């Protein structure tokens, strides 16, 4: 009986010691494919290196401003289609950019920036709360709201 008890005690002590010495490394989570990192609205954009960058970001614009929707994607693994749909305050579609193919060569791209402008002629018609929806491969990826007022 005593041998059986000692066996279990030694086995328990060994298992505690071994489990204390073991560690499991959890790999860092990687970004999902075609990850939409940001949506920004600005009055204009500029090119910095190979990427677009917003200038004068805002969510409030005048009817004479040009509104540019700039998106930043990460981890682009293949060809994708981007699309912007701009909705006026009355929720009527004011502009549809149509499908724009990005990365047609299907190379891995760490960062991609793309933009679509809404011209002032569209804004002159209606002041109020506007919405721009961004689609990646026909799936809604993000929504940004902005205000047009005098």
C-alpha positions in Angstrom: 0.0 0.0 0.0 2.8 2.3 0.9 4.6 1.6 -2.4 1.4 2.4 -4.3 1.0 5.7 -2.4 4.7 6.6 -3.0 4.3 5.8 -6.7 1.4 8.1 -7.1 3.1 10.8 -5.1 6.3 10.6 -7.2 4.2 10.6 -10.4 2.3 13.7 -9.3 5.5 15.5 -8.3 7.1 14.7 -11.6 4.0 15.8 -13.6 3.9 19.1 -11.7 7.7 19.6 -12.4 7.4 18.7 -16.1 4.3 20.9 -16.6 6.0 23.8 -15.0 8.9 23.5 -17.4 6.7 23.3 -20.5 5.5 26.4 -22.3 3.5 26.8 -25.4 4.2 29.6 -27.8 1.0 31.0 -29.3 1.8 32.4 -32.7 0.8 36.1 -33.3 -2.5 36.6 -35.1 -2.0 37.6 -38.7 -4.2 40.1 -40.4 -7.0 38.6 -42.5 -6.8 38.7 -46.2 -7.8 42.1 -47.7 -8.1 43.7 -44.3 -9.7 47.2 -44.5 -7.4 49.2 -42.1 -9.0 52.6 -42.6 -11.5 54.8 -44.4 -10.8 58.5 -44.4 -12.5 61.5 -46.0 -10.5 64.5 -47.2 -10.7 67.5 -49.5 -7.7 66.2 -51.5 -5.0 63.6 -51.5 -1.3 63.5 -52.3 1.1 60.7 -53.3 3.8 59.8 -50.7 6.1 57.2 -52.0 3.9 54.6 -53.6 0.8 55.3 -51.4 -1.9 57.9 -51.4 -2.2 60.1 -48.3 -5.2 62.3 -47.2 -4.8 66.1 -47.0 -7.3 68.1 -44.9 -9.2 65.1 -43.4 -12.7 66.0 -42.3 -16.3 64.8 -41.9 -17.8 68.2 -42.6 -17.6 69.7 -46.1 -19.1 72.7 -47.9 -21.1 72.3 -51.1 -18.2 73.5 -53.2 -15.7 71.1 -51.7 -14.4 68.0 -53.4 -14.8 65.0 -51.1 -12.3 62.1 -51.5 -12.8 58.8 -49.8 -9.4 57.1 -49.3 -9.1 53.5 -48.1 -6.1 51.6 -46.8 -6.0 47.8 -47.2 -3.5 45.4 -45.7 -2.5 41.9 -46.6 -3.8 41.9 -50.2 -3.1 38.4 -51.5 -4.7 38.4 -54.9 -6.9 40.3 -57.4 -9.7 42.2 -55.7 -12.6 44.5 -56.9 -13.2 47.7 -55.0 -16.4 49.8 -55.3 -17.6 53.0 -53.7 -21.3 54.0 -53.5 -22.2 57.5 -52.4 -25.6 58.2 -50.9 -27.2 61.6 -50.6 -29.1 62.6 -47.5 -32.4 61.3 -48.9 -30.7 57.9 -49.3 -30.7 58.0 -53.0 -27.6 56.7 -54.8 -25.7 59.8 -56.0 -22.6 58.1 -57.4 -21.5 54.5 -58.1 -17.9 54.2 -58.9 -18.3 50.7 -60.5 -15.9 47.9 -59.9 -12.3 48.8 -59.9 -9.8 46.0 -60.2 -6.8 46.2 -57.9 -3.7 43.9 -58.0 -4.6 42.3 -61.3 -1.1 40.6 -61.3 -2.2 38.8 -58.1 1.0 39.5 -56.2 1.2 39.8 -52.4 0.8 43.5 -51.4 1.3 44.5 -47.7 -0.4 47.8 -48.1 -2.7 49.2 -50.8 -4.3 52.6 -50.9 -7.2 53.6 -53.3 -9.5 56.6 -53.5 -12.7 57.7 -55.2 -13.8 61.4 -55.4 -17.3 62.9 -55.2 -17.3 66.0 -57.3 -18.8 69.3 -56.0 -21.5 69.2 -58.6 -23.1 66.3 -56.7 -22.9 68.1 -53.4 -24.5 71.3 -54.6 -27.9 69.6 -54.9 -28.3 68.6 -51.3 -27.0 69.6 -47.9 -27.2 67.2 -45.0 -25.8 63.8 -43.9 -24.2 61.8 -46.7 -22.9 58.2 -46.7 -20.2 56.5 -48.6 -20.1 52.7 -48.6 -16.9 50.7 -49.6 -17.2 47.2 -51.1 -14.5 44.7 -51.5 -15.4 41.8 -53.9 -19.1 42.9 -53.7 -19.2 42.6 -49.9 -19.7 45.7 -47.8 -16.4 46.4 -46.1 -17.0 49.8 -44.5 -19.2 52.8 -44.2 -18.3 56.4 -43.6 -20.7 59.3 -42.9 -20.1 63.0 -43.5 -22.0 66.2 -43.5 -22.4 68.8 -46.2 -23.4 72.3 -45.1 -22.9 75.9 -46.1 
